[in-house]
């Protein structure tokens, strides 16, 4: 058995040990080293020819062995335990990291435990040297033998970060003994394999849910060679490559292989590969991370290549495409800038105008560029900082640096709930209820772009942003306006079987009716807000019928209530059952809005209000009896054509009742309502734990379900049901994911082929004469969308209305594409004056045009249909210049627009610095120091420590500060010189570093 991060192990062997000898003469054992045996004829199911079981001596004493490989543990203690608690044995690994295990045909799951010792070492694949593996180090693997008639494990076992993740996942999801159940092990292996496969290219993905499998590696005393011909050998390559990459990723680590083991196992133990365990980062800090998710695929392949260079060449070919992440930089006149994307960083030198991260990203991977360290004396801001990588290099991240920076903020009105999160790129701000104004935490560099958005809505409210985007000027932005209003939700439901008129429904004091015969739906209208209660009941029964209400009461979340069900029938039956253990008064049972008070010592109950045939019922405890806890079994169902008498209420002293709760992951929206029978709990957005309000008596059953889904999300429950023991239940796991909805709309007047629409990287070809469209790729709830025309149809021009927005909790169908013959569309353009620098980007809606330096005219790429509006604006200013637009907007007539005027001027900046030694010392001043920059001169008095020329210098112009006249005192002449930074070319920021020294 191999215990490590790298390749596989050698074949099986028959050892001996202290366990009881079976009827076939086999003794369960774990022995140090590799013990080869004769082949028995059994075939390993993986087909990788690893290990061979067979006869050894008398009987059929067989076993399974494991050979050494990269990442082996030497002198580590291996213990093997069966699910029934008996031990197969234990032994220390030899110098090749080997032990041999004889299992004697037992089919129970096996728990392998590797524990370090005082002399234990681990071969670190990255450092290529052994590191200490002490007694505090431990990892595990759970193995299910293939067949009960095999006396050997009959294959190699690898103990890796993934097997440790499976063990930890089993503990979290199924308890300390979850590994003893085969179904649990299979599910856990599949869960971990599916997560790791997300960062592996197709030819390196795990092909088996049993991730303890490793193939044999050929090895002698001096060489270790990979064989990439089988899936299991590929698995060894993946783990070894990741360990190698860990050292490259964190060059300061003294044991990168063990860093990978601990961090990757903890990360995956909650069933998600996201760099965190239940929301807490697994790395002590970003610089100490053993891997970076956006670049994990490329890093792993790089690690494999590095291993292959010294350990063999059987490396699978690369079968995925990766892309670079970078962009442009302006105004960087100082050193020290460090940009970050996750745990990847890039140090950017002074005067740089572009940057590219060293790693690569794969299509579909998220990225988020931020400033990890500001340059000396400057503030840099990032625009277009985050998104999802498409199938091309990312080059549109814009970093703007300036000596001047200002805050972005404004006012907030109507905010009465918590949960609002504002964002400006990667800068976020959590806003508490009642807050009247806000300021984003990070200032924005002068000239940098800002865009304040709502990242997360407050519970039950909708907030919008006005004046949220622009370019930072020469002062703080204080006019961003955030307006919040309460969301109103409707209360409605269905009616079945209403064959007669006269039904009147009530919700608290409001009523609907009398309703006509054959009515099938009802709606009280928008009467609900988040947290308000509702209680729908029958106020007046229709003639000759009995109507009952199901799902009629509750607390409103952030969504319409539509599941109230009214069932009417000429037949109705009583609802009741038995009560056990009730020795106190105060118990009140409920069925919807119907209540029943039950006396102490009662053994049966029947609700006074009959329930209509086929109507749903749900019996719950509205009020617990004094000092007791009662729970309900068989409490929900559909009324049959007979009285219901099997509802069972079980009561016990309150000291013998316990809570039901657990964890919640992925919940970003409000509206989630959990249920345990009739018990309800409304859960706030971003909650990570929950506990149901009503305790459950020991011995009673519980079943946690999702009663109402949150807005735009779907939540599922694991470990939700069971029988209450003598401790609180804390392992119920609620997992929520964002729903996705389709994006589409209408098309008018499209009479030609060739139209291609786009939403980000998603494109859609539209046939001639189409009147509607829907993108194939759905968009996640709350994600931004932007529909544009990627390719115009032949001879026509199409424009888009309602094309941008944030995906709601419903399909978007109102995007409108309008087409017209190209003879009726015209260009928008004009003149440019004063443009001497590059970087200018003009915009007309979603249309963009990058303009070269010294250009004097322009024409926007996309033609505009006659009758449509246009509005030319400056999307990005050129470096060191400010451009304005005149005649930029209007309605397209029947000729090209050529009178748009873009005027650009060079920005100017001050020139100055510091002075040392200019002291009069009490002597009479004869003449002062005079500094000059060309024809511009300033007189600097004695005692001055700084200076600034009166005349500013235009961007791109040269400057040269000299001493025009030396200062003098009565009887003493000083000599001043420009000792540093006196000449240069003016950048996009004030110069303050000229140094003048006087002696």
Protein Blocks (a to p, Z undefined) as FASTA:
>chain_A
ZZdfbdcdddddddddfbdcdfkopacdddedjdddddehiacfklnogajaddehehja
dcddddddehiaehiacddddfkopafbdcdddfkopacddekhpabdcdddddddfkbc
cddfklopacdddfkbccddddddfbfkbcbfoiacdddfklmmmmmmmmmmnojklmmp
mklmmmmmmmmmmmmmmmpcfklccfbfblkbccdddddfkbccddfkbfklmmmmmmmm
mmmmmmmmmmmbcblmlmmmmmmmmmmmnopaehpaehiafbfbfklpcbdfklmmmmmm
mmmmmmmmmnojbdcddfbdcdddddddehiabghiacdehjaccdddehiabdcdfbdc
dehiacddddfbdcehiacddehkbccddfbddfkbccdddfbdcddddddehiabghia
cdehjbccdddehiabdcdfbdcdehiacddddfbdcehiacddehkbccddfbdcfkbc
cdddddddddddddehiabghiacdehjbccdjddehiabdcebjabcehiacddddfbd
cehiacddehkbccdddbddfkbccdddfbdcddddddehiabghiacdehjbccdddeh
iabdcdfbdcdehiacddddfbdcehiacddehkbccddfbdcfkbccddddfklgccdd
dddehiabghiacdehjaccdddehiabdcdfbdcdehiacddddfbdcehiacddehkb
ccddfbdcfkbccdddddddddddddehiabghiacdehjbccdddehiabdcdfbdcde
hiacddddfbdcehiacddehkbccddfbdcfkbccddddfklgccdddddehiabghia
cdehjbccdddehiabdcdfbdcdehiacddddfbdcehiacddehkbccddfbdcfkbc
cdddddddddddddehiagklpacfbdcdddehjbccdddehiabdcdfbdcdehiacdd
ddfbdcddehiacddddfbhkbccddfbddfkbccddZZ
